Amino acid sequence: MTHSLRIRLILAIIAGMVLLLTVFSLTVYMLIRRALVNQFDEALLSTARILAASVEIDVNTIDLEDVQNMPEFNEPQHQTYYQIREQDGTVVAQSPFLGTENLPLLKTSLNNVVFKTLTRRDRPERAVGLKFLPRSEIGTENSSQPAATEKPPKTDKDKILSLTVARSTGDLYNQLGLLRWLLFTASVVVIALSVLIAAFIVQRGLRPLRSIAAEIAAIREDDLANRIGTASIPTEIMPIKNRLNDLLSRLEGAFNRERRFTADVAHELRNPLAGIRSTIEVNLTRTRDAAEYRSALSECLEIVENMQTMVNNLLLLARLDAKQISFQDEQVRPAEIVNSCWQPFAEKATKRKISFDNRIDHQITFETDRQYLSIILSNVLENAVEYADEGGQIRTSARRKQDSVQIEISNTGCQLTTEQTAQVFDCFWRGDSSRKDAGVHCGLGLALVDRIIKALGGSITAEVENTGTFKIHLNMPAK
């Protein structure tokens, strides 16, 4: 299930919604709870201050007549409790609903109030504590000196009283509970709707992928010319479509090359096999002397050797493509190797009056595999001798750069176009489309050179100049 993109997108959307709703619900709940608690505390403090302002003290008595008539302290459903103490903790007045219970004495001062959450009789309550100076009637009466039997009047410090007012928070918590339930229910409903909406959106969003999959499924292995269309494909999926089309183009090219390769191999083998067969059939028509048989066998041997060379080159190409070739690097001088590789073609070049000019400096050296560098140079030189014009020229040169050695081999008399030059490294490609020399030149030399140089970490390019000079540029890494 986790491998389904659709399920993963839906789960990601739901997880995001749950996180957002959780944060939103907690934030709303905490803000409303704080507001309700503050409102409750303000009402409780207002009641306490009204109660404190209503207390009047005489010399020996406290007048609570106004307090006892306050509705807050006489409603059984919403009971509010109070308790007044002197400095020594003696209770001087309390709510009749308290009975024998005492409210906690909260530590406070004249300028401060203290709130506290209580639990009495298994019910939650909220209490506020403050200290106050009650009103006194002593200063308003015209009395004489007090009698000796009367108690001396109390000082202002002795008149400070502590007041604790408590009220049940059941209604407040009921409201908060209702708020929690509403937020939870709303969140569940929103999440359920989000699942449906997310499933619908993801379903529509993944429709282009299903369309691409259907188009890919319609492409047959024997017809790779079709491409994925661009209709209704979002911008985000466009790179995938482009890469798939590029892949199809490369596959089409590879399949076409494979078909051409098969046809070329069959064509290259058909002619020499036909030559061998015709030679044998001619010599079997009648009895011949030993010289004629020897001549026929020599012709067959030459054809077989050419076929064997082609097969060996094909095998080497296959091993290079499979990266089954190992190289042994050693210090080489390209000037010496060029001279050595030129020797097998010198006689043929002389017959065709082709001059050879090796301009490579003998001081240039670099590390590479000597054997495969010789194969590279031999194939390029053979190609130059074969296709240079009568009385033409072959020239080699080289220059050293920091991390590479560039070798250039050129020959005159090239009749290829620029478009044809780009194909010289393809297997079995030849400028002569009639292939009149099939079985002798099969078109594998430069293809083999291209594979070997790439395996050695270098590169090769070809160009033709307006003067008809064909140039091969070998870029070999210098170690």
Buried (B, 14 or more C-beta within 10 A) or exposed (E): EEEEEBEEBBBEBBEEBBEEBEEBBEEBBEEBBEEBBEEBBEBBBEBBBBBBEBBBBEBEEBBBEEBEEBEBBEEEEEBBBBBBBBEEEEBBBBBEBBEEEEBBEBEBEEEEBBBBEBEBEEEEBBBBBBBBBBBBEEEEEEEEEEEEEEEEEBEEEEBBBBBBBBBBBEEBBEBBEEBEEEBEEBBEEBBEEBBEEBBEBBEEBBEBBEBBEEBEEEBEEEEBEBBBEEEEBEEEBEEBBEEBBEEBEEEBEEBEBEEBBEEBBEBBBEBBBEBBEEBEEEBEEEEBEEEEEEEBEEBBEBBEEBBEBBEEBBEBBEEBEEEEBEBEEEEBBBBBBBBEBBEEBBEEBEEEEBEBEBEBEEEBBBEBBBEBBBBBBBBBBBBBBBBBBEEBBBBBBBEBEEEBBBBBBBBBBBEBEEEBBEBBBBBBBBBEEEBEEBBBBBBBBBBBBBBBBEBBEBBBEBBBEEEBBBBBBBBBBBE
